[in-house]
């Protein structure tokens, strides 16, 4: 984590020397981080898409070989090997943990009283938002990708395990965290969430034509 901290500390202080506003610096640093993680993030999305396709194929195999358990097990074993190849899953999410910790350490070294033009109602970015505006926006932005993903037919939603209560539960936990967290982390989370949402929308638009061609 020391290397990550040193890199972020250099980048953030360099950006501040150019723009002179800590809030803007956090947004720019977040965009830079997400661009660096973009190849992994796209690979993760492809992996999740493959997992969904494998789940559908498993259901088809169960129906097709309902009376032949041996054949069913053979086909399922083949799919299981394919499933292991596409398990990139939570890599980008796990990378967020050392990133947020390192950013928290960098932000804790900021001057005692620091504001930003992007959050004029806050006088100190190192403290929580007393009006809870940043936590509310952070949770809303966090839920957007899940809301977009959840807009699929009911049958597919059940197969993919999409549940509104899960989204609301995660949103509630995040709200409890950001109410106590410094505004700096809230700005980072909002910026990162917006990037993720735009990335998801663009990926879905580009992926659908490819999937349609593949099916033909």
C-alpha positions as CSV (number, residue, x, y, z in Angstrom):
1,X,0.0,0.0,0.0
2,X,3.0,2.3,0.5
3,X,3.7,2.4,-3.2
4,X,0.0,3.2,-4.0
5,X,0.1,6.0,-1.4
6,X,3.3,7.5,-2.8
7,X,1.9,7.4,-6.4
8,X,-1.4,9.0,-5.3
9,X,0.3,11.6,-3.1
10,X,2.5,12.7,-6.1
11,X,-0.4,12.8,-8.6
12,X,-2.8,14.6,-6.3
13,X,-0.2,17.3,-5.2
14,X,0.8,17.7,-8.8
15,X,-2.8,18.2,-9.9
16,X,-3.3,20.7,-7.0
17,X,-0.3,22.7,-8.2
18,X,-2.2,23.1,-11.5
19,X,-5.8,23.7,-10.6
20,X,-5.6,24.9,-7.0
21,X,-8.9,23.4,-5.8
22,X,-9.0,20.2,-3.8
23,X,-12.5,19.2,-4.9
24,X,-11.6,19.5,-8.6
25,X,-8.3,17.6,-7.8
26,X,-10.3,14.7,-6.4
27,X,-12.5,14.5,-9.5
28,X,-9.5,14.6,-11.9
29,X,-7.6,12.0,-9.8
30,X,-10.6,9.8,-9.8
31,X,-11.0,10.0,-13.6
32,X,-7.3,9.2,-14.0
33,X,-7.6,6.1,-11.7
34,X,-10.7,4.8,-13.4
35,X,-9.1,5.2,-16.9
36,X,-6.2,3.1,-15.6
37,X,-8.6,0.5,-14.3
38,X,-10.8,0.6,-17.5
39,X,-9.2,-2.5,-19.2
40,X,-9.9,-4.6,-16.1
41,X,-13.3,-3.2,-15.7
42,X,-14.3,-4.0,-19.3
43,X,-12.9,-7.5,-18.8
44,X,-15.0,-7.9,-15.6
45,X,-18.1,-6.9,-17.5
46,X,-17.4,-9.4,-20.3
47,X,-16.8,-12.0,-17.6
48,X,-20.2,-11.3,-16.0
49,X,-21.9,-11.5,-19.4
50,X,-20.3,-14.9,-20.0
51,X,-21.4,-16.1,-16.6
52,X,-25.0,-15.1,-17.4
53,X,-24.8,-16.9,-20.7
54,X,-23.4,-20.0,-19.0
55,X,-26.3,-19.9,-16.5
56,X,-28.8,-19.9,-19.3
57,X,-27.0,-22.8,-21.0
58,X,-27.0,-24.8,-17.8
59,X,-30.8,-24.4,-17.5
60,X,-31.1,-25.6,-21.1
61,X,-29.0,-28.6,-20.4
62,X,-31.1,-29.5,-17.4
63,X,-34.2,-29.4,-19.5
64,X,-32.7,-31.1,-22.5
65,X,-31.2,-34.1,-20.6
66,X,-33.7,-34.2,-17.8
67,X,-34.0,-38.0,-18.1
68,X,-30.3,-38.7,-18.7
69,X,-28.4,-37.7,-15.6
70,X,-25.0,-39.0,-16.9
71,X,-25.2,-36.9,-20.0
72,X,-26.4,-34.0,-18.0
73,X,-23.4,-34.3,-15.7
74,X,-21.0,-34.5,-18.6
75,X,-22.4,-31.3,-20.2
76,X,-22.4,-29.5,-16.9
77,X,-18.8,-30.5,-16.3
78,X,-17.8,-28.9,-19.6
79,X,-19.6,-25.7,-18.7
80,X,-18.0,-25.6,-15.3
81,X,-14.6,-25.6,-16.9
82,X,-15.7,-22.7,-19.1
83,X,-17.0,-20.9,-16.0
84,X,-13.7,-21.1,-14.2
85,X,-12.0,-19.5,-17.2
86,X,-14.3,-16.5,-17.1
87,X,-14.1,-15.9,-13.3
88,X,-12.5,-12.4,-13.1
89,X,-15.5,-11.2,-11.1
90,X,-14.6,-8.9,-8.2
91,X,-11.1,-7.8,-9.2
92,X,-12.0,-4.2,-9.9
93,X,-14.2,-4.0,-6.7
94,X,-11.4,-5.5,-4.6
95,X,-8.9,-3.0,-6.0
96,X,-11.1,-0.2,-4.8
97,X,-10.3,-1.1,-1.1
98,X,-6.5,-0.2,-1.2
99,X,-7.3,2.7,-3.5
100,X,-9.8,4.2,-1.0
101,X,-7.5,3.6,1.9
102,X,-4.5,5.2,0.2
103,X,-6.7,8.2,-0.9
104,X,-7.9,8.6,2.7
105,X,-4.3,8.8,3.9
106,X,-3.5,11.3,1.2
107,X,-6.6,13.4,2.0
108,X,-5.8,13.3,5.7
109,X,-2.6,15.3,5.0
110,X,-4.5,18.2,3.4
111,X,-4.6,21.5,5.2
112,X,-6.9,21.7,8.3
113,X,-9.5,24.0,6.7
114,X,-10.0,23.3,3.0
115,X,-13.1,24.0,1.0
116,X,-13.9,23.6,-2.7
117,X,-15.9,25.5,-5.3
118,X,-17.8,22.3,-6.2
119,X,-19.3,22.0,-2.7
120,X,-19.7,25.6,-1.6
121,X,-21.9,24.7,1.5
122,X,-18.9,22.8,3.0
123,X,-16.0,24.7,4.6
124,X,-13.9,21.6,5.5
125,X,-13.6,18.7,3.1
126,X,-11.9,16.6,5.8
127,X,-15.1,16.5,7.8
128,X,-18.5,14.7,7.1
129,X,-21.2,16.7,5.3
130,X,-23.5,18.1,8.1
131,X,-26.3,18.5,5.6
132,X,-26.0,14.9,4.3
133,X,-26.1,16.1,0.7
134,X,-22.9,14.3,-0.4
135,X,-24.0,11.0,1.2
136,X,-27.4,11.1,-0.5
137,X,-25.8,11.8,-3.9
138,X,-23.1,9.2,-3.3
139,X,-25.7,6.5,-2.6
140,X,-27.9,7.5,-5.5
141,X,-24.9,7.3,-7.9
142,X,-23.9,4.0,-6.4
143,X,-27.4,2.5,-7.1
144,X,-27.6,3.8,-10.7
145,X,-25.6,0.8,-12.3
146,X,-27.8,-1.6,-10.4
147,X,-31.0,0.2,-11.4
148,X,-29.8,0.1,-15.1
149,X,-28.9,-3.6,-14.9
150,X,-32.2,-4.4,-13.1
151,X,-34.2,-3.1,-16.1
152,X,-34.4,-6.5,-17.8
153,X,-37.3,-8.9,-18.3
154,X,-38.6,-10.4,-15.0
155,X,-37.6,-14.0,-16.0
156,X,-34.0,-12.8,-16.7
157,X,-33.9,-10.8,-13.5
158,X,-34.7,-13.9,-11.5
159,X,-32.0,-15.9,-13.3
160,X,-29.4,-13.3,-12.7
161,X,-30.4,-12.9,-9.0
162,X,-31.3,-9.2,-9.3
163,X,-33.3,-8.1,-6.3
164,X,-34.5,-4.6,-5.4
165,X,-34.1,-5.4,-1.7
166,X,-30.5,-6.1,-2.3
167,X,-30.0,-2.7,-3.9
168,X,-31.8,-0.9,-1.1
169,X,-29.8,-2.8,1.6
170,X,-26.5,-1.9,0.0
171,X,-27.7,1.7,-0.4
172,X,-28.6,1.8,3.3
173,X,-25.2,0.5,4.4
174,X,-23.4,3.0,2.1
175,X,-25.5,5.9,3.6
176,X,-24.5,4.9,7.1
177,X,-20.8,4.9,5.9
178,X,-20.9,8.2,4.0
179,X,-22.7,10.1,6.8
180,X,-19.6,9.6,8.9
181,X,-17.0,9.6,6.2
182,X,-15.1,12.8,5.1
183,X,-16.5,14.7,2.1
184,X,-13.3,13.9,0.2
185,X,-14.2,10.2,0.1
186,X,-17.8,11.1,-0.9
187,X,-16.6,13.2,-3.8
188,X,-14.3,10.3,-4.9
189,X,-17.2,7.8,-4.7
190,X,-19.6,10.1,-6.7
191,X,-17.0,10.7,-9.4
192,X,-16.1,7.0,-9.6
193,X,-19.8,6.0,-9.7
194,X,-20.6,8.5,-12.5
195,X,-17.7,7.0,-14.5
196,X,-19.0,3.5,-13.8
197,X,-22.5,4.4,-14.9
198,X,-21.3,6.0,-18.2
199,X,-19.1,3.1,-18.8
200,X,-21.9,0.6,-18.2
201,X,-24.3,2.5,-20.6
202,X,-21.7,2.6,-23.3
203,X,-20.7,-1.0,-22.8
204,X,-24.4,-2.2,-23.0
205,X,-24.9,-0.2,-26.2
206,X,-21.8,-1.5,-27.9
207,X,-22.3,-5.1,-26.6
208,X,-25.8,-5.6,-27.8
209,X,-25.1,-5.3,-31.5
210,X,-22.1,-7.7,-31.1
211,X,-24.3,-10.2,-29.2
212,X,-27.0,-9.9,-31.9
213,X,-24.5,-10.7,-34.7
214,X,-23.1,-13.6,-32.7
215,X,-26.6,-15.1,-32.3
216,X,-27.3,-14.9,-36.1
